[in-house]
Amino acid sequence: MKASKSYFLFFLLLLGFSVCYAKGNIAYSLQVYTSNNFKFANQFLNKVKLKNDKFFIYKTDKGMWTVRIFLLPTVKEASSHIKEVQNIVGTKDISIVPSDLRKLNTKLKSKIYREKGISEKKKKKIVKKKSTKDLFKKNVIFKESRKKIQKIEPIEKKQSRHSNKVKEIKTLVNKERILTLSDYLKLVEKNNENISISFKDFKRNILNFYRNLDYYNFNLSISGSFLEKYYMNNSFSNEKSISIKGSKVLYDGGVKSLLEKELYIVLSLEKQKVLRAVQLLKLSAVSTYIQTFYHQELINIIKEQLENRKKFFLSLKQMYKKETKISKYALLTEEREIFKLKNALLRERTVYKKWELELRTMGGINDTTPLKLLPPDINYFPSISRGERKALESSPIINIDRYKIKDAAISYYIEKKRNKPLVTLTSGITASNVMKSPFYDIGITITYPLFDEKERGRKLLLKKLDLLKRKLTLKRDLKNTVKSFLSLYEDYKLYKREKILLGRILELDKKRLEISKEKYIEGLGDYISVMTSWNDLLITKKKLLLSSLLENKVLFDISIMEGSDLK
């Protein structure tokens, strides 16, 4: 009994030590991204690491890959960094989560414990001492007259008191839905009706073609009749009969084999049509996403400009009250520009709502949660030699033309084969009340066209003209594809260089604005230069945003032409 009690006490001691050890290895981080795919999480990590290299990837117990920042001992400290991280990432969808330090192979640099009843003056005199035996820390307060030992409360108990506050923070933060371009394309492919319509057309066209081959199967039919005969001598009789007949084509001059080859071509042709429909839908979805993101960012640019000009207006107003060299005209003009920006902001918000409605409709987003679109960063590096070759090989438009040429050629040969005899085997059984016993019949039918007043010749000519038309269409589409690719490639080079130049112009505009404001406040410059600098800064920001988005749009168009499936 004593041995069992000792084992039980040892087990409790070991369990308490493991719990305390686990709690001591918990820190609190800000989680900004979640995915079940490591590749997507790593791509997001590379983007945000350009702004801050403290972000890291953390795998949860459920197997989800998350991107987090900071390892802080308290929830309060983690919540104090929310606004800072929101400015870095550009989203409000941030949550405070615990991180196990043992998974990261690291330790907290310092552990903070809450102190009870200690004034600010006494806190400066606190000296922390660590005890290797006790699990709870102690603060030793030295005073001039005596020592006072005060026990403090560990951080784990503090965490439970702040759990409600953490829930409130999460509900406030998770009000926006973050949407990336790849996620939106998946929603469009899943929820858009045009994709379903294309697949239904594909199945319908294939089933219609199978009807041509059903003619060559063994066909069985049953028929019955009832006949009453009235004679002139006021007598009558009735006849009842039933018959079952079957037929099978034995020879058709090779038409059936050509139809089977045509079936393979029709299948490939319909698949290319579906692929083209998906590509057109993706191009439309990307255009809608970029337009919505453009107006979303344009609203932010105008807001920033409006806030800066309000601050500048207030500084001018204060200087005007002090009877400095600020003119009344400059004050009124600055106020007028503020109202113009408010009007522009109102219009942009209206345009954004229209594009957001289009975005939601195309993607099947039916909830009312506000959307936050992330930049459409498309990582693709085009090449002229590779692009031309892939565009000519993988373009659905070119492949559709090629399959249509094959289909027209087979249709022409089928029409020529119809000049040969058609041999059909027929058999059946008939029973009637007039005959004493049923009779059987079997026969072979041979059909050969002799004269049709040149109708068959006209059909062959139409098929031949259709074949020539398809070949000319292919040549035209080949030229247009190459021309479109080269045009897109030139646009890509233009927007890429323009983005670099506009970035430098933006830096110069910011410096010009600061210099013009300083000179005007000092009385060495005029207000016109200040207003021109403000307007130039706003225009440059808009152009830079538009150039960056157009570059991504062109890159996506090139990837579609080359047959690359970007997610």
Stockholm file with secondary structure:
# STOCKHOLM 1.0

chainA/1-567         MKASKSYFLFFLLLLGFSVCYAKGNIAYSLQVYTSNNFKFANQFLNKVKLKNDKFFIYKTDKGMWTVRIFLLPTVKEASSHIKEVQNIVGTKDISIVPSDLRKLNTKLKSKIYREKGISEKKKKKIVKKKSTKDLFKKNVIFKESRKKIQKIEPIEKKQSRHSNKVKEIKTLVNKERILTLSDYLKLVEKNNENISISFKDFKRNILNFYRNLDYYNFNLSISGSFLEKYYMNNSFSNEKSISIKGSKVLYDGGVKSLLEKELYIVLSLEKQKVLRAVQLLKLSAVSTYIQTFYHQELINIIKEQLENRKKFFLSLKQMYKKETKISKYALLTEEREIFKLKNALLRERTVYKKWELELRTMGGINDTTPLKLLPPDINYFPSISRGERKALESSPIINIDRYKIKDAAISYYIEKKRNKPLVTLTSGITASNVMKSPFYDIGITITYPLFDEKERGRKLLLKKLDLLKRKLTLKRDLKNTVKSFLSLYEDYKLYKREKILLGRILELDKKRLEISKEKYIEGLGDYISVMTSWNDLLITKKKLLLSSLLENKVLFDISIMEGSDLK
#=GR chainA/1-567 SS CHHHHHHHHHHHHHHHHHHHHHHTTEEEEEEEEEESCHHHHHHHHHHHHTTCTTCEEEECTTSCEEEEEEEESSHHHHHTTHHHHHHHHTCSCCEEEEEEHHHHTCCCSCCCCBCSSCCHHHHTTEEEECCSSCSSCEEEEECSSCEEEEECBCHHHHHHHTHHHHHHHHHHHTTSEEECHHHHHHHHHHHCHHHHHHHHHHHHHHHHHHHHHHTTSCEEEEEEEEEEEECTTSCEEEEEEEEEEEEEEEECSSHHHHHHHHHHHHHHHHHHHHHHHHHHHHHHHHHHHHHHHHHHHHHHHHHHHHHHHHHHHHHHHHHHHTTCSCCHHHHHHHHHHHHHHHHHHHHHHHHHHHHHHHHHHHHTCCSCCCEEECCCCCCCCCCHHHHHHHHHHHCHHHHHHHHHHHHHHHHHHHHHHTTSCEEEEEEEEEEESSSSSCEEEEEEEEECCCCCTTHHHHHHHHHHHHHHHHHHHHHHHHHHHHHHHHHHHHHHHHHHHHHHHHHHHHHHHHHHHHHHHHHHHHTSSCHHHHHHHHHHHHHHHHHHHHHHHHHHHHHHHHHHHTTCCCC
#=GC SS_cons         CHHHHHHHHHHHHHHHHHHHHHHTTEEEEEEEEEESCHHHHHHHHHHHHTTCTTCEEEECTTSCEEEEEEEESSHHHHHTTHHHHHHHHTCSCCEEEEEEHHHHTCCCSCCCCBCSSCCHHHHTTEEEECCSSCSSCEEEEECSSCEEEEECBCHHHHHHHTHHHHHHHHHHHTTSEEECHHHHHHHHHHHCHHHHHHHHHHHHHHHHHHHHHHTTSCEEEEEEEEEEEECTTSCEEEEEEEEEEEEEEEECSSHHHHHHHHHHHHHHHHHHHHHHHHHHHHHHHHHHHHHHHHHHHHHHHHHHHHHHHHHHHHHHHHHHHTTCSCCHHHHHHHHHHHHHHHHHHHHHHHHHHHHHHHHHHHHTCCSCCCEEECCCCCCCCCCHHHHHHHHHHHCHHHHHHHHHHHHHHHHHHHHHHTTSCEEEEEEEEEEESSSSSCEEEEEEEEECCCCCTTHHHHHHHHHHHHHHHHHHHHHHHHHHHHHHHHHHHHHHHHHHHHHHHHHHHHHHHHHHHHHHHHHHHHTSSCHHHHHHHHHHHHHHHHHHHHHHHHHHHHHHHHHHHTTCCCC
//
